[in-house]
Amino acid sequence: MDEFVRNRLTEWGLSEWIPRFEDEGVDKESLFCLRDCVIDKLITKVGPAEKFRMRLKLLMEEHNTTNQETADVSAHEHEAAADNAQVLLSTSDTSVRGKRQLDLQGEGGVPPARKRQREKNAESFSDEIILSDVKNIMRCVHQRLQNEDNTKLNAFLKTKISDLETDKRELVGVFGKTGAGKSSLINAIIGEKNLLPSGSVSACTTVMIKVEANMHNPKYEAEIEFITKEEWRDELWSMYHILQDNAGQQKENDDDYRDTVEKLAAVYGEEWKNISLENRMDNKYFKDIPEFLQSKRKILTCESAEELSARLVKYTRSDSKVGDGEKVTRQYWPLVKCVTVRVPNNDFLQHVTLVDLPGSGDRNKSRDKMWKGIVGSCSTVWIVTDINRAAAEKEPWEILENASSLMGNGGECQHIHFICTKSDLIEDWDDHLAGAVPALVFKRNMEAKKTVIREFSQQRNIKKHFSENCFKVFTVSSKEFLKGKHLKPEETEIPQLQEFLQDLNDCHSETLNYVSGAYGILSLIQGARCRGVANKKAAVCTELEETLRRELDKVKKPMEEAYEAFEKCLDKGVKESKSSCEGNLKSILYPGGTSGRGFHRILRCVVENNGAYKPKRKEGKEININMKLSSCLTDNIDEEFRKTFPNEGKCGPFSGVISMFSLDTEWLIQKYKDVELQLIFLKTEEEKIKTKVNKTIRDRKKIIYSSLTGTIKANMQACYERAAEFRGPDTLNNMRDAIKKHVHDSKNVMFQVAKDVMLTQLKDLKMYILEELEKSLKESIELSLKTDDYSIPDFSAELNMVKRYRDERQTSQGEEMSLTGADPRGPAAALSP
């Protein structure tokens, strides 16, 4: 056994096991080779063994990173030497190469990107240790409390410890048409060149793919979620009607017919034509995917990204190819609802999930519901398009416009990034000197950015939900970022997107938030054991209860003002809806440029799908009768809604009144030092409750906004069902007449009901906010200042240890924020000195 092993065991608090390691002759080299079974023999207690495994894993990661940096520096020095030798042979591009060499070189010869990653790894190393230690401390505290009498305070503390575990993930939605470079972009950003398949012009990603970090093991995993058997049976029935409606007609230009054939051929092969509708649910056609029949999720586990990508193709892409270009005989993408891909050892995805999204939802109801849920939960949306037609291409702007209400007032999107790909492609590339290429790329990129920003400023419907401050344009080249033939990494703008993802990760401050919460709980425990401060506690209670009443009144006022403003907006919307609804409906029921026979089938799809139709054709616009009828209502509230429930900025809902709410515990700590521990707990508790309330507001505001269209849809449901029953001659006119009659008969009630539903939901939200703040804080005040429990064990050592960790992370966080200009989110911010 050498000093390296002895020092590590001492640092990790495992010095009692040093004799075992000495007896077995474990030195530095063999330390890195220890298997789990050997560790269990060396350390026979579960707690210390798990702690050792965690520390050893982190040590190995640090060791591997250091070795990689050494190799990089060595390669960098060789490259510099080669460049210097080249100068002796040619001086024609000395200035360009010299500048490039200096730009690539960071402190000590380490490239800046590698240096930045090394610093991040060191910080993550420290964070993982701190988080692991504090979680172990709180598990032990919880276990000891379990062995004590189950008093009211004891039960409260155990609940608070359990509530410390949170894992909020940021969703980044990625939209873009086939061939725009979505997959290549995601691969380049997360550093996995071969993860998502790309490069095929004919192949198209047809399902939602989530990409996130694998936090459980060092494997590449894919979790495949299927639609239900009942949903597939319903789809088969719908496809049967499409085939029947097209019998004997021109089929080549019918998108729905082609879509139906493509799906059936994927699942059943070319013999689908010979399988009757009744037999298409036979289990023999799904023998390779028993999970579909069992309503379970299928898990694929692989050692490499390439292997996972190859196995995943038949579940995610239409027109899949394998090997020498032959078609896969069986593909299961029509049966897949969503795929979650998990990547090991990826810092960018620790708290971020990238979601590769189809542009306009799905005809399958469960897939469409999931699509809407994900789009509405994205804090950032990336619109990916080819740089050559970035502003002129209609589809990216249509995607953005169609989803804007779902992302904006009906969602939580704060950032829209318009990403122009393939920025390295320049006409007559070979005609230019290598040194001139970066300047040409930069000039073209700046022109593209100006054009896109100018186009965004003209998008009236999109700007109802988003300001220009949240819109940014990036011009990227995944190819050049990976190969670096003509452009430096930062000139490809991939590092800027990586930095954005890293900032999203850092905003969560998972370690600091957990440690701060643990510090508050341990402070309450120790405070409850204090004797002789009853008079001080009573005085503090009186002041806190008065402050709470005063602060609740401050919260109530802006919420009541918002309610009155919405009532006025909705009154106007109801009036406009009554006068314009029949004209708006006519524009849908009698579209220009569509034959009666063709529109008959489309309208049937509309009524069978509760008023909505999503065309297969990318350039085709979605038809949604419910949204059209509710448009006057939503148009009238959009501005007020965005002001009341902003996604952007740090103000927060209701003019920031929740964020400004405060029991002023900092001032009370200065005044009442004897109850400082209890007040520290109340400070952390106040921030946790505010965070919880803000999250609930964010979730419920989506429901409130969508309630207008949802109420119209519910009112129209009976009408759609009647229209869907028509068959035979004159079906089209019968469906039109049924819809028109229902709207005419309902217009004096339907829109008023939609208004009343939304106002009721706003009133319910107001009551929830006031009750949650009052109830939760009153309970915390009572249990921290009106309840003594001297039977609770002494956790002063644990409190001191957690306090040291908290102070260490706060100092580190403060330094980071001063450099980036950002603010920490969540309850941790409450404990800043």
Secondary structure, DSSP 8 states (H G I E B T S, - for coil): --HHHHHHHHHTT-GGGHHHHHHTT--HHHHTT--HHHHHHH--SHHHHHHHHHHHHHHHHHHHHHHHHHHHHHHHHHHHHHHHHHHHH--TTHHHHHHHHHHH--GGG--HHHHHHHHHHHHHHHHHHHHHHHHHHHHHHHHHHHTS---HHHHHHHHHHHTT-----EEEEEE--TTSSHHHHHHHHHT-TTSS----SS-EE-SEEEEEEE-S-SSEEEEEEE--HHHHHHHHHHHHHHHHHTTTS--TT-HHHHHHHHHHHHHH-GGGGGS-GGGGG-GGGGTT-HHHHHT--EEEEESSHHHHHHHHHHHHEET-EETTTEE-S---GGGEEEEEEEEES-GGGSSEEEEE--TT--SSHHHHHHHHHHHHHEEEEEEEEEGGGTTT-HHHHHHHHHHHHHHTTTS---EEEEEEE-TT--TTGGGS-GGGHHHHHHHHHHHHHHHHHHHHHT-HHHHTT--GGGEEEEE--HHHHHH-SSS-GGGGTHHHHHHHHHHHHHTT-HHHHHHHHHHHHHHHHHHHT--S-HHHHHHHHHHHHHHHHHHHHHHHHHHHHHHHHHHHHHHHHHHHHHHHHHHHHHHHHS-TT--HHHHHHHHHHHHHTTTEE--SSTTS--EEHHHHHHHHHHHHHHHHHHHHS-SSSSS-HHHHHHHH----HHHHHHH-GGGHHHHHHHHHHHHHHHHHHHHHHHHHHHHHHHHHHHHHHHHHHHHHHHHHT--STTHHHHHHHHHHHHHHHHHHHHHHHHHHHHHHHHHHHHHHHHHHHHHHHHHHHHHHHS---TTS---HHHHHHHHHHHHHHHHHHHHHHHHH-----SGGGGG--
